[in-house]
Amino acid sequence: MKHDFDKFKLLQYCTNESCKYYNQIGSGNIGTLSSKNNQVYCNGCKSRWVITKDTFFYDLRSEKALIISVLKDLSEGKG
């Protein structure tokens, strides 16, 4: 799962409108707070969030692989 965290971390951006890194992907401002808990932060304003913010996976308790598998089965017409 570490690989997934690193991949998602590269796509993160600060959503704090008063931050100098606001909405900038790949500016190098995103640091790791906890890879185990999928938490990152902005080096500019110190805002913190989980990498699943604003996604379908936010606040889910099940493993992402299980959710994807179920959605795949449903899309193929399986019950």
C-alpha positions, 0 to 999 in steps of 0.5 A, a space after each residue: 500500500 506504500 506505493 499507492 500512498 506515494 502515487 496519490 501523494 504526487 497528485 495532492 495540492 493545498 486547498 487553502 486559498 490564502 496559501 502561496 501553494 494553493 491549487 498547485 500540483 507537483 510544487 513539492 510543498 506536500 509533506 508526509 504526516 503519516 503514510 500509515 494513516 494516509 495523512 499529508 500536509 502543506 509545507 507552506 501553510 501547515 494545513 493537514 488532510 488525508 489523501 482521499 479527501 474529495 474522493 469516493 474513498 474518503 472515510 470508508 472503513 473497508 479496504 480500497 481493493 475490496 470496494 474496487 472489486 465489488 464495483 467491478 463485479 456490479 458493473 459486470 452484472 454480477 450480484 
